[in-house]
Amino acid sequence: MSQENAKLDVALQDKILAVTRCGLSKSESEGFFRVALGLCYLAGLMTKETLDFKALDKEFNKFIYRSIGSGHSVTSILQYMSGERVIKVVESQRFLRAFGDYCPHVPVESIPFLLGLNLGVAKDISGIDVRGPVADWIEKQRILREEAGG
């Protein structure tokens, strides 16, 4: 994953909003926003640089508030990405096409890895059981990739 746009600059915000606009309903658009932002956030963590999480989260939370309103945060978006509703988004061809077009610095092929990373962090932080629909989806993707020879 390229470190291009690892920070939440205006260009990355525009890319996330472009993915969001590809949703056909308010609900779908919000799901696209959450997943695009969450994937970009998680991909940005994949660096050897020391990250200032307090500043990073503040920056992301400000963008989230301006984009979809109060009651949402990086934490709630990452929680959304560990729940069953994320599967509908990551299986949407419209989302995958838009995300691939607007956020090429986070390869679509990395989505299962990033969702797995998110589940691992959730387990480490809260001790929750990560078995369930998202873990099953990640495993299904692994099997499909192996069957395809990748």
Summary of the structure (lengths in Angstrom):
residues: 150
radius of gyration: 14.7
end to end distance: 17.4
largest distance: 44.5
contacts: 431
relative contact order: 0.15
helix: 69%
strand: 0%
